Amino acid sequence: MRKSFLVIIPVFTFLAFSPLDCGNTIISDGGIYKSENMGEVCNQLTVRDEISLTSLDILSLSIDPGDSNVFYAGARINGLYKSCCEGKHWYKLEDKNSMFSSRANVYDIVIDPNDSNRIYIGTYQDKKGRVFRSQDGGESWEEVYVISEEGYAVFALAVDSYDSSIVYMGTAQGGFLKSSDYGKSWEIKKWFDDVISDIAINPKNTRQIYVSTFGEGIYRSDNKGNTWQSFKEKLEGFSQGERVENLVIDSQRPNIIYAGSEYGLLTSKNSGQTWEEVAIIMPPESKPVLSMAIDFNNTDYLYYGAGSILYRSLDQGINWTIHELDSERNVKAITIDPRNSNVVFIGMHE
C-alpha cells in the first residue's frame, strides 16, 4: 500500500480491520526484522508474551538519537509501539490523556534531537490527519494539529536539528506548515499541488529544506520554506521519476540527495539542480522504492527496499547485494542504529 492511495480511497484504506491478538502468538510475516550484520542475515522479531508483533503492518520506524536502545514503531490501524531494549521486548503505547487512539495509522515518528522525551507523530485517526506531541517519552499525548477535511493524512514531519523548537509538517492536502514553538502553533508556508510524501532538512544548513510529492516531484527551499524551487521538470526525464515516495540526504555530504520514486532510485550531487539514475539491480519502473536509509557513520553505505528484498551498497550505489526477507510483504521502513552500523531494522507492510 502506498501513501498516495489514502487520498484516493480513504474509506477502504483506513477503516479496514486488522486484528491484533495481544494475548496469543500469531504466526505472520509482518512486523519488524533485525539484522546485526548489515543485512546479511535478517531475523523477524517475535515477541511472544506481550504482543503479536509479527502481525503488524509497519508504516514508520525511529530510533532515539541519544539512546539506541529506545525504538519506536508506527503501525497501520494499530497505533504506536516502543522498545527500550533494542527490540527484544515491546509494549504498546496507551495515551494517558486518551487523545491518541490505539487504532490510529502512524505514518511518521520524529524525536527531538535535544530532548528525546519530546516526540511528534503524523497520523490518520478518526477520518482525519492529526499531529500528536508527547513530552514524556510517549506515555501521554496532546493533539497539536488536525486537518479540517476528512480523508487526508499527515505523512511527513521534520525537526530542525539546530533549533528544535522549529517543526515542519507535510499533509496529504499539500500543506507545508511550520511551527516555531515545538508544535504549539502553526503557520502555513506553502500549499503544494499534490500530496507531500516526505520532508528532509540539510543537517549542516537547516535553512535548506526539501519536500517530495507523489506526483509533482521535489522542491527545495533555502530560507526555511519562504520560497521554493521546483525540480519537477528535471525529474520528468525519468519515466515516473516525479512520483516520489521518500527523500534521504547524505549527512556528511549534504549536496547529495537520494529520492525513491516510481522509476527507481535517483540521486542529485548538486543539491537538486541535476538528477541521475542510481544503477540499482532491478529494471526501471518494475517496483517503487518505498524505503531508503544511509549509514550515518559511513554515508557510502546505502540501503533501499523494493518488494520483500533489502538491497545494500557499500560504494555509494555502484554495486549491490540482495537480501531477501522471509516475507510476502513489502519493505516499508529501514532504520540503522546510529551507534552501531551493523544493526539494521526493517519494517514490513502489506
C-alpha positions in Angstrom: 0.0 0.0 0.0 1.4 3.4 -1.0 0.7 6.6 0.8 -1.0 8.3 -2.1 -3.8 5.7 -2.3 -5.1 7.1 1.0 -6.2 10.2 -0.6 -7.9 8.4 -3.4 -9.7 5.8 -1.4 -9.5 6.8 2.2 -12.5 4.8 3.5 -11.3 1.4 2.4 -7.7 2.1 3.3 -8.3 3.5 6.8 -11.3 1.6 8.0 -10.2 -1.9 7.1 -9.9 -4.1 10.2 -6.6 -5.7 11.0 -6.8 -7.9 14.1 -4.2 -7.8 16.8 -4.2 -10.5 19.4 -2.2 -9.2 22.4 -2.5 -12.4 24.4 -1.6 -15.1 21.9 1.2 -15.6 19.4 0.0 -15.0 15.8 2.2 -16.6 13.1 2.7 -14.0 10.4 5.3 -12.5 8.1 4.9 -8.8 9.1 6.3 -6.6 11.8 10.0 -5.9 12.1 13.1 -7.7 11.0 16.5 -7.0 12.6 20.0 -7.6 11.2 23.1 -7.5 13.3 25.5 -7.8 10.3 24.4 -5.1 7.9 21.6 -7.0 6.3 23.4 -10.3 5.6 21.0 -12.1 7.9 17.6 -10.6 8.9 15.6 -12.2 11.6 12.0 -11.4 12.4 11.4 -10.0 15.8 8.9 -12.2 17.6 7.6 -11.1 21.0 5.5 -13.9 22.2 4.2 -12.9 25.7 3.5 -9.2 25.3 2.2 -8.5 21.8 1.9 -10.2 18.5 4.5 -8.1 16.8 4.6 -10.2 13.7 1.0 -9.4 12.7 1.6 -5.7 12.4 1.8 -3.7 9.2 4.7 -1.2 9.9 4.5 2.3 8.5 7.3 4.0 10.3 10.4 3.3 12.5 12.5 5.7 14.6 15.5 5.2 16.9 16.2 7.6 19.8 19.3 9.5 18.6 20.6 9.7 22.2 19.9 6.1 23.2 19.7 3.5 20.5 18.2 1.0 23.0 15.0 3.0 22.6 13.0 2.3 19.5 9.6 3.3 18.1 7.4 1.6 15.5 4.3 3.1 13.9 1.7 0.7 12.6 -1.3 0.7 10.3 -4.6 0.7 12.3 -2.6 -0.3 15.4 -1.0 2.8 16.8 2.5 3.2 18.2 4.9 0.7 19.9 8.0 1.2 21.9 11.0 -0.9 22.8 13.6 0.1 25.4 16.0 -2.8 24.8 16.9 -2.9 21.1 13.7 -4.6 20.0 13.9 -7.5 22.4 10.7 -6.5 24.2 7.9 -4.2 23.1 4.9 -2.6 24.6 2.0 -0.7 23.0 1.9 3.0 24.0 -1.5 3.8 25.5 -2.2 7.6 25.9 -2.9 8.6 29.5 -4.7 11.6 28.1 -7.0 9.5 25.9 -6.3 11.7 22.9 -4.2 9.5 20.7 -6.0 6.4 19.6 -4.5 2.9 19.7 -6.2 2.3 16.4 -4.5 5.2 14.5 -2.3 4.9 11.5 1.1 6.3 12.4 3.0 7.5 9.3 5.9 9.4 10.7 7.7 9.5 14.0 10.1 12.3 14.8 12.2 12.6 18.0 13.5 16.0 19.2 17.3 15.6 19.0 17.8 17.8 22.0 15.1 16.2 24.2 14.3 12.6 23.4 11.2 12.7 25.6 9.6 15.0 23.1 8.2 13.1 20.2 5.9 14.1 17.3 3.8 11.6 15.2 2.0 12.2 12.0 -1.2 10.1 11.9 -4.6 9.4 10.4 -7.2 9.0 13.2 -11.0 9.2 13.2 -11.0 10.0 9.5 -8.7 13.0 9.8 -5.0 13.7 9.7 -3.6 14.7 13.0 -0.2 15.6 14.7 0.3 14.5 18.3 3.1 15.5 20.6 4.4 13.7 23.7 6.8 15.3 26.2 7.2 12.2 28.4 8.6 9.6 26.0 5.2 8.6 24.7 3.3 8.0 27.9 0.8 10.8 27.3 -0.1 12.8 24.2 -1.6 16.1 23.1 -3.1 16.9 19.7 -1.3 19.9 18.3 -2.8 19.9 14.8 -5.8 18.4 12.9 -6.8 18.7 9.3 -10.2 20.2 8.9 -11.3 18.0 6.0 -11.9 14.2 6.3 -9.8 11.8 4.2 -6.4 13.4 4.4 -3.5 12.1 6.5 -0.3 13.8 7.8 2.5 11.8 6.2 5.6 13.9 6.9 7.2 15.6 9.9 10.7 17.0 10.5 12.5 18.8 13.3 15.2 21.4 12.8 18.3 19.9 14.4 19.9 23.3 15.1 16.8 24.8 16.7 14.4 22.0 17.7 11.6 24.5 18.6 11.1 24.6 14.8 9.0 21.7 13.5 7.7 21.2 9.9 4.7 19.2 8.7 3.5 18.0 5.3 -0.1 16.9 4.7 -1.9 14.9 2.0 -3.7 18.1 1.1 -0.4 19.6 0.1 0.0 21.9 3.0 3.6 22.6 4.2 3.4 24.1 7.7 5.9 25.4 10.2 5.8 25.7 14.0 8.4 27.8 15.9 7.2 26.8 19.4 7.6 23.0 19.5 4.3 22.4 17.6 2.0 24.5 19.8 1.1 26.8 16.9 1.5 26.6 13.2 1.7 28.8 10.1 1.2 27.8 6.5 4.3 28.3 4.4 3.0 26.9 1.1 0.2 24.9 -0.5 1.7 22.4 -2.9 -0.5 20.9 -5.7 -0.1 17.4 -4.5 0.3 15.0 -1.6 3.5 15.8 0.4 5.2 12.4 0.9 8.4 13.4 2.7 10.5 16.3 4.2 14.3 16.3 4.5 16.4 19.0 6.2 20.0 19.7 5.3 21.8 18.8 8.6 24.6 21.3 8.0 22.4 24.1 6.9 18.9 23.8 8.3 17.6 26.7 6.3 17.6 24.3 3.4 14.6 22.1 3.2 13.5 19.5 0.6 9.9 18.4 0.1 8.8 15.5 -2.1 5.4 14.9 -3.5 3.7 11.9 -5.1 3.1 13.4 -8.5 4.8 16.9 -8.7 8.4 15.9 -7.9 10.7 17.6 -5.4 11.0 21.2 -4.2 13.8 22.9 -2.4 13.7 26.0 -0.1 16.9 27.8 1.0 15.1 30.0 3.5 13.1 27.7 5.8 10.1 27.4 3.5 9.5 31.0 2.4 10.3 30.5 -1.3 10.7 27.3 -3.3 12.4 25.9 -6.4 10.8 23.1 -8.3 12.7 20.1 -9.7 9.7 18.5 -11.4 10.9 19.1 -15.0 14.3 17.7 -14.2 12.8 14.5 -12.8 10.4 14.1 -15.7 13.3 12.9 -17.7 12.9 9.6 -15.9 9.5 7.9 -16.6 7.5 8.2 -13.3 10.5 9.9 -11.7 8.4 12.8 -10.5 6.3 10.4 -8.4 8.5 10.4 -5.3 7.9 8.3 -2.2 10.8 9.4 0.0 14.0 11.5 0.4 17.3 11.0 2.1 20.2 13.5 2.4 23.8 12.4 2.8 24.6 13.7 6.3 28.3 14.1 5.6 27.9 15.4 2.0 24.5 17.2 2.1 24.8 18.3 -1.5 24.0 14.6 -2.3 20.3 13.7 -2.1 18.6 10.4 -2.9 15.0 10.0 -4.0 13.0 6.8 -4.0 10.5 7.0 -6.8 8.2 5.1 -9.1 11.0 5.0 -11.6 13.5 3.6 -9.1 16.4 5.3 -7.1 17.5 8.7 -8.3 20.3 11.0 -7.0 21.5 14.5 -7.2 25.0 15.5 -6.4 24.4 19.3 -6.6 21.5 19.9 -4.2 18.9 19.0 -6.7 20.0 21.0 -9.8 20.6 17.9 -11.9 19.5 14.3 -11.3 20.7 10.9 -12.5 19.7 7.3 -12.1 21.4 5.2 -9.5 22.2 1.9 -11.2 20.2 -0.4 -9.0 19.9 -4.0 -9.9 16.2 -4.1 -10.9 14.6 -2.7 -14.1 13.2 0.8 -14.1 9.6 1.1 -13.1 9.4 -2.5 -12.0 8.8 -1.8 -8.3 8.7 1.6 -6.5 11.4 2.3 -4.0 9.3 2.5 -0.8 12.2 2.9 1.7 15.8 4.1 1.9 18.4 4.6 4.5 22.0 5.9 4.6 24.5 4.9 7.3 25.2 7.9 9.4 28.7 6.8 10.2 29.7 5.9 6.6 27.5 7.5 4.0 28.9 5.4 1.2 26.6 2.7 2.7 23.2 2.8 1.2 20.1 0.6 1.7 16.8 0.5 -0.2 13.7 -1.7 -0.1 11.6 -2.9 -3.0 9.1 -5.7 -2.6 10.4 -8.1 0.1 14.0 -7.5 -0.7 16.6 -5.4 1.1 19.3 -4.1 -1.2 22.6 -2.9 0.2 25.5 -1.0 -1.4 28.9 -0.2 0.2 30.2 2.1 -2.5 27.6 4.8 -3.0 25.3 2.7 -5.2 27.8 1.2 -7.7 27.5 -2.4 -6.5 24.6 -4.0 -4.7 23.9 -7.1 -2.7 20.5 -8.7 -2.4 19.0 -9.8 0.9 15.5 -11.4 0.5 13.4 -11.4 3.6 11.2 -14.4 4.5 8.0 -12.4 3.9 5.4 -11.7 1.3 5.1 -8.1 2.4 7.0 -5.0 1.3 10.0 -3.4 2.9 8.3 -0.1 4.1 10.8 1.4 6.6 14.6 1.0 7.1 16.5 2.4 10.1 20.1 2.0 11.0 21.4 2.2 14.6 23.4 5.4 14.7 25.8 3.9 17.3 26.3 0.6 15.7 26.2 0.4 11.9 25.9 -3.3 11.9 22.4 -3.1 13.3 19.6 -2.5 10.8 15.8 -2.6 11.4 13.4 -3.3 8.6 9.6 -2.7 8.9 7.3 -4.7 6.7 3.9 -3.7 5.2 1.3 -5.3 3.0 
